[in-house]
Amino acid sequence: MTTFGIIYEEPPQRCEQCDVIAETRPYGLNHEEVCFDCAMKDEAVTEMRMKEYLTLGGDVEDGR
């Protein structure tokens, strides 16, 4: 069975790293809500968190 996540625009929130008000995602090292600029400071972690988010917390390697 395949699962998937949905990406959609969310209301602005405070970035938990830089305190700017912007659209955020839970892509921080410890799943903090971060803005795009902060997410791009560590692209490897952001990619890993994004894959977890899109697969609803499943195995990142095989998409389950």
N, C-alpha and C positions, 0 to 999 in steps of 0.2 A: 504494500500500500504506500502510495506517495503522499506526502504532506507538503504544504507550501504556506508561505506567509504572504501578507499583503502589505505593500508600501503605499502610504497615502500621506498627504500633507497634514500635519498636526498643528495645533495652535502653538505659538511661541512659548517657550519656557526658559528658565534660567539655566545656562550651561553650568554644570557642577565643577568645571575646571577653571573657567575664566570669568564667570558671572555675567556674561553678556546675555541679553534676551534675544533668543533666536529659535528656529526650529531645531530640535535636538533629537537624538537617537540614543539608545542604550548601548553605545559602542565603546565606552570607556573600559579601561583595564579591568575594573571590578564591576562592569555593567553600569557605570555612571552615565547619566544623560549628558551628552556632549554635543556642542555645535559642530558644524562642518570643519571649521578651521582647527579646532582642537582634535577632532577625529583624524585629520590629515597629518597630525604631528607623529602618529605611530600607525602607519598604514597597514602594517601586518596585523596588529591587534584589531584594528577597525574591520579588516577583511574577515578575520576569524569571527568577531562578534556579529557582523552582518550575515554571514553564512548560518550561524546559530539561530539568529532571529528569523531568517527566511525559511529555515527548516524546522521551525518551532521547537528548538532545543534538541533536535535529533543529532545523530552522528554527522559531523561536518564532512568527513571524507566520502561517505557513500550517499549522503542526502537523506538518510532515514531519521 
